[in-house]
Amino acid sequence: MALKTMSVAKLQDLRGKVDAAIAEKVGARRRELEVQLSELSRHDPRGTRETARSRGTRGSVAPKYRNPKDPSQTWAGRGLQPHWVRDALKSGKKLDSFLIAKAR
């Protein structure tokens, strides 16, 4: 195929056909893999399709700390400290000063 001699319209038409062919092949392969996955899940000894992500997750936790400058900003004390907590601690404040009344 001499792509350099083709007109822009023909090249765009060709690109559309190539994109459609790729999409069809990807869709067909996806359907094949979904069939294989459903067959494998029937043989799962746990009887569930538990994913690695769902195994390690915890439920939500009530907030433990609140930003006094913006009460809508809270933190449960898990994970990375929010910027407002980190900045306050750097300025010399204590974490206990941000405790929510119920948590005290």
Backbone bond lengths (Angstrom), bond angles and torsions (degrees), N, CA, C in turn:
res aa  C-N    CA-C-N  psi(-1)  N-CA   C-N-CA  omega(-1)  CA-C   N-CA-C  phi
1 M - - - 1.435 - - 1.528 108.70 -
2 A 1.262 118.09 128.84 1.455 122.93 -179.71 1.521 109.11 -94.50
3 L 1.308 116.50 87.09 1.459 121.09 -176.04 1.524 112.05 -65.51
4 K 1.304 117.27 -32.96 1.466 120.39 -177.39 1.513 112.81 -66.88
5 T 1.320 117.22 -25.63 1.467 119.79 -178.36 1.527 112.59 -95.40
6 M 1.332 117.79 -5.76 1.467 120.43 -179.06 1.525 110.06 -77.85
7 S 1.323 115.69 150.32 1.463 120.50 177.30 1.533 109.34 -75.16
8 V 1.323 115.21 163.95 1.463 120.69 179.82 1.526 110.43 -61.17
9 A 1.315 116.95 -41.09 1.466 120.79 -179.75 1.526 110.79 -62.23
10 K 1.320 117.18 -42.37 1.463 120.44 179.77 1.527 110.50 -68.48
11 L 1.322 116.76 -38.19 1.467 119.74 177.87 1.532 111.19 -64.73
12 Q 1.335 116.61 -41.10 1.463 119.74 177.85 1.522 111.01 -65.70
13 D 1.320 117.10 -38.31 1.460 121.27 176.79 1.525 110.45 -63.23
14 L 1.325 115.66 -42.83 1.460 120.69 178.39 1.526 110.88 -63.15
15 R 1.353 116.38 -42.55 1.455 120.07 178.50 1.530 110.74 -61.45
16 G 1.328 116.99 -40.12 1.464 120.52 177.64 1.514 111.78 -62.08
17 K 1.336 116.21 -41.12 1.464 120.08 178.66 1.531 111.18 -66.77
18 V 1.334 116.46 -39.72 1.468 120.47 179.10 1.529 109.68 -65.70
19 D 1.328 117.32 -44.99 1.461 120.80 178.96 1.525 111.06 -60.41
20 A 1.335 117.06 -41.51 1.460 120.94 179.29 1.530 110.85 -65.34
21 A 1.339 116.97 -40.91 1.468 120.39 179.37 1.520 110.94 -65.19
22 I 1.332 117.10 -41.07 1.466 120.70 178.37 1.523 110.20 -64.47
23 A 1.324 117.14 -44.69 1.463 120.84 179.79 1.525 111.02 -60.80
24 E 1.327 116.88 -39.75 1.463 120.66 179.14 1.521 110.90 -65.08
25 K 1.332 117.39 -44.03 1.467 120.47 179.95 1.527 111.38 -65.73
26 V 1.324 116.76 -41.21 1.463 120.62 178.58 1.532 109.82 -63.69
27 G 1.318 117.04 -43.44 1.465 120.89 178.82 1.514 112.16 -62.36
28 A 1.338 116.26 -42.48 1.465 119.88 179.23 1.520 110.79 -63.93
29 R 1.327 116.90 -42.28 1.468 120.29 179.79 1.523 110.67 -66.44
30 R 1.329 116.54 -39.10 1.463 120.46 178.08 1.526 110.76 -61.58
31 R 1.331 116.51 -42.71 1.465 119.54 178.57 1.523 110.82 -62.83
32 E 1.349 117.03 -40.65 1.471 120.54 177.44 1.520 110.94 -60.38
33 L 1.317 116.07 -45.31 1.464 120.05 -178.83 1.526 111.90 -66.79
34 E 1.331 117.38 -36.35 1.461 119.96 177.77 1.526 111.23 -65.60
35 V 1.320 116.98 -37.10 1.465 120.47 176.25 1.528 109.69 -64.16
36 Q 1.331 116.60 -45.18 1.461 119.86 178.85 1.524 111.29 -62.59
37 L 1.324 116.60 -41.23 1.450 120.57 179.62 1.524 111.39 -64.09
38 S 1.320 117.26 -40.98 1.465 119.33 179.40 1.523 110.64 -67.08
39 E 1.342 117.57 -34.79 1.464 120.11 176.31 1.521 110.61 -66.75
40 L 1.328 117.02 -40.65 1.453 120.44 178.79 1.523 111.86 -67.06
41 S 1.314 117.38 -37.53 1.456 119.84 -178.04 1.529 111.69 -68.42
42 R 1.322 117.48 -23.63 1.475 119.52 175.17 1.518 111.10 -67.01
43 H 1.326 117.25 -25.81 1.452 121.57 -177.78 1.520 112.48 -97.18
44 D 1.319 117.76 9.92 1.455 122.33 -179.50 1.530 108.28 -70.84
45 P 1.340 118.41 121.64 1.463 119.97 -177.19 1.527 112.98 -66.06
46 R 1.315 118.29 -23.69 1.463 120.62 178.80 1.522 111.07 -80.20
47 G 1.302 116.24 -18.26 1.457 119.74 -179.49 1.517 113.84 78.55
48 T 1.322 117.17 8.00 1.459 120.55 178.83 1.508 109.15 -129.65
49 R 1.299 114.86 163.75 1.469 120.12 175.97 1.517 107.32 -105.87
50 E 1.305 116.50 59.47 1.451 122.13 -178.33 1.521 109.67 -70.88
51 T 1.288 117.65 130.09 1.455 120.89 -179.57 1.520 109.77 -96.07
52 A 1.297 116.05 162.61 1.459 120.82 178.78 1.522 110.00 -61.16
53 R 1.304 117.60 -36.05 1.454 121.00 -179.46 1.530 110.46 -65.93
54 S 1.334 118.33 -43.21 1.461 119.83 -176.16 1.517 112.02 -74.33
55 R 1.319 118.49 -23.74 1.462 120.43 178.77 1.516 111.66 -68.38
56 G 1.316 117.43 -33.95 1.443 120.31 -174.26 1.518 114.97 -96.47
57 T 1.297 118.84 2.35 1.461 120.24 -176.13 1.515 110.56 -87.99
58 R 1.308 114.72 151.69 1.454 121.89 175.73 1.511 108.15 -113.70
59 G 1.295 115.77 164.97 1.450 119.77 176.04 1.516 110.24 -73.19
60 S 1.298 116.59 169.50 1.457 119.77 179.94 1.525 109.34 -71.89
61 V 1.315 114.95 151.16 1.454 121.87 -177.07 1.518 108.60 -119.59
62 A 1.311 116.00 142.09 1.462 120.09 178.81 1.523 109.56 -64.73
63 P 1.318 117.58 145.11 1.465 119.76 179.47 1.528 110.92 -64.66
64 K 1.317 115.12 144.95 1.461 121.55 -178.23 1.529 111.13 -110.46
65 Y 1.331 116.77 -26.99 1.457 121.94 -176.64 1.525 109.78 -126.30
66 R 1.348 116.06 146.68 1.468 121.23 179.82 1.522 109.08 -132.22
67 N 1.327 115.65 141.04 1.452 122.14 177.24 1.530 108.13 -76.40
68 P 1.337 118.66 118.01 1.472 119.55 -178.83 1.529 112.73 -66.37
69 K 1.323 117.87 -26.43 1.462 120.71 179.70 1.520 112.20 -78.15
70 D 1.341 116.67 -29.06 1.468 121.89 179.42 1.528 107.66 -141.44
71 P 1.341 118.18 92.71 1.461 121.77 -175.14 1.532 114.88 -59.71
72 S 1.325 117.32 -14.53 1.464 118.40 178.44 1.518 111.53 -75.67
73 Q 1.326 117.64 -14.89 1.458 121.77 -179.81 1.521 109.34 -93.31
74 T 1.332 115.18 116.91 1.459 120.65 179.71 1.517 109.57 -129.38
75 W 1.333 114.88 167.09 1.466 121.14 178.93 1.514 107.53 -148.60
76 A 1.327 116.79 136.95 1.464 121.91 -178.56 1.526 112.28 -85.40
77 G 1.328 117.38 -7.30 1.451 119.68 -179.14 1.511 112.73 91.18
78 R 1.312 116.75 5.44 1.463 121.80 179.32 1.526 109.09 -112.29
79 G 1.314 115.06 150.47 1.458 119.77 176.92 1.520 111.53 75.29
80 L 1.327 115.23 -163.23 1.452 120.68 -179.27 1.524 110.84 -65.66
81 Q 1.317 115.01 145.40 1.455 119.15 176.68 1.524 109.29 -72.43
82 P 1.328 117.13 137.18 1.464 119.47 175.27 1.535 109.88 -64.18
83 H 1.306 115.37 160.47 1.461 120.45 -178.96 1.525 111.74 -57.26
84 W 1.322 117.57 -40.85 1.453 119.55 -177.03 1.527 111.12 -65.46
85 V 1.325 118.89 -34.05 1.470 121.56 177.28 1.529 109.21 -70.75
86 R 1.309 116.00 -48.49 1.455 120.71 -177.88 1.532 110.86 -59.34
87 D 1.334 116.52 -44.54 1.459 120.55 -179.30 1.531 111.25 -65.30
88 A 1.325 116.99 -40.14 1.462 120.58 -179.99 1.529 110.62 -66.59
89 L 1.316 117.66 -40.85 1.464 120.66 179.12 1.524 110.82 -65.50
90 K 1.326 116.92 -37.06 1.464 120.37 177.82 1.530 111.20 -66.26
91 S 1.325 116.24 -30.77 1.467 119.42 -179.65 1.525 112.32 -82.75
92 G 1.348 117.87 1.49 1.459 121.20 173.81 1.511 115.56 105.01
93 K 1.311 118.91 -1.44 1.464 120.27 179.36 1.525 110.13 -76.25
94 K 1.325 115.93 158.91 1.464 122.51 178.90 1.526 109.08 -97.67
95 L 1.324 115.54 146.81 1.465 120.74 -179.28 1.532 110.91 -62.40
96 D 1.347 116.72 -33.64 1.463 120.22 -179.43 1.524 112.77 -61.85
97 S 1.319 117.52 -23.01 1.464 119.50 -179.08 1.528 111.86 -71.79
98 F 1.317 118.29 -10.78 1.464 121.93 179.87 1.523 112.65 -104.19
99 L 1.343 117.38 3.48 1.457 120.13 -178.77 1.525 110.91 -61.15
100 I 1.310 116.22 141.80 1.463 121.88 175.10 1.519 106.59 -79.88
101 A 1.312 118.26 144.70 1.459 123.08 -173.15 1.527 113.66 -50.24
102 K 1.328 118.32 -42.50 1.466 121.17 -179.42 1.510 111.36 -63.52
103 A 1.336 116.89 -34.35 1.455 120.99 -175.64 1.528 111.51 -75.72
104 R 1.334 119.31 -18.59 1.461 122.04 -178.68 1.453 108.89 -74.61
